[in-house]
Amino acid sequence: MRPAFSVIFLTTLIGAAQGLFFALYGAELTLLSQTDAAAGRQFLFLGSLVALVLTGLGLIASFFHLGRPERAWRSATMWRTSWLSREVIALPFFMLGLLVYGSAQYLGWTQTVPIGAVTALLSLALFVCTAMIYASVRFLQEWASPLTLLNYLLLGCASGLTLATLLAALLGMPDLVPPYALAAIGLTLLAAVSRGASLVRNARLKPKSSVQSAIGIKHPRIVQKAQGFMGGSFNTREFFHGQSAALLRSVKWIFLLLVFPLPLMCLALALSSASTAWLLAAFALQYLGLLAERWYFFAQANHPQNLYYQTIS
C-alpha cells in the first residue's frame, strides 16, 4: 500500500498522546499522593494540555488525507459497521475527556479520578478503533492479525511514557522520573517483542492468490510483460508504494534501531546521570523511529490487486 503521511502523523501523534494520558492517570492513582498536591495538579494539567495539543495536531493532519474536507462529518455516519467511523467519533470524545480532566486539575477539583477513568476508557477505545481499521481488512494479510492491535497499543504507550518521563524532568517532578523511565523501558521492550513477532509472521506469509487466479487462467507458466495500458492509474498509485525492496529493508532496520535500542540506551543513561538531554534524545529518536515504523507498516501491506498490476508498460 502507498503510505499516506497524513495518516502516519495522525496515528503516531495520537498514540503518543494516549500513552501520555495513561502515564498521567497512573501517576495520579499511585504516585502523586507522595508529592505536593499543588505541584501534582499543575503537572497533570500541563501534561493533559500537551496530550490535547498532540491529539489536535493529529486531527489536523488527518484532514490532509481527505479529498473533500468539508464533508468530513459524513465519515461518522457509518458507525454501525465501520471502524473508521468509530475512530472519528472516539477521537473528539477523547479530546473532550482530556479537556475536562485537565480543566479539573487546573481548577483544583479533588474528585478527578472518575473523570480520568472515563478518559482512560475513551483512550483505550480510540486505540482499538484505530488499530481495527487495519486489522479488520482481511485481504491484507500483513494487517489482519491481533498483533496489529497489540502493536498500536504498546508502541503508543511506550512513546507516551517516554514523553511523560521527559515532561516530569522538565516540569520539576524528579520523583516521577525513575518510575516513568522504568515503565517506558518495560513497555518499549514489550513493544519490541510484539513488533518483532509481527515481522516474523509477515515474512512467512504466502499469498492466497496468484497471477493465475488474478486473471482466471490456470496455465502453470504465466509471465506478465505489461500492465495493459500505457501509464499509471488509481490502482497503481494508491495500492502500491512504488519503492524498491532495498528501500523497504533499509526503513525496517532504521525503525528497529530508532524505536527500540537507542531510546532504551538513552533512558538508561538518563537514569544513571539524571540528564534531561538524554530524555529529550530518547523521545525524539523514538518518535522519528515511529514515523518510519508506520511508513513501513503501510508499505509492507501487499494488496492482492498488485498480482495483476505488476508491470507498467
Buried (B, 14 or more C-beta within 10 A) or exposed (E): BBBBBBBBBBBBBBBBBBBBBBBBBBBBEEBBEEBEEEBBBBBBBBBBBBBBEBBBBBBEBBEEBEEEEEEBEEBBEEBEEBBBBBBBBBBBBBBBBBBBBBBBBBEEEEEBEEBBBBBBEBBBBBBBBBBBBBBBBEEBBBBBBEBBBBBBBBBBBBBBBBBBBBBBBEBEBEBBBBBBBBBBBEBBBBBBEBBEBBBEEBEEEEEEEEBBBBEEEEEEEEEBEEBEEEEEEEBBEEBBBEBEEEEBEBBBEBBBBBBBBBBBBBBBBBBEEEBBEBBBBBBBBBBBBBBBBBBBBBBBBBBBBBBBBBEBE
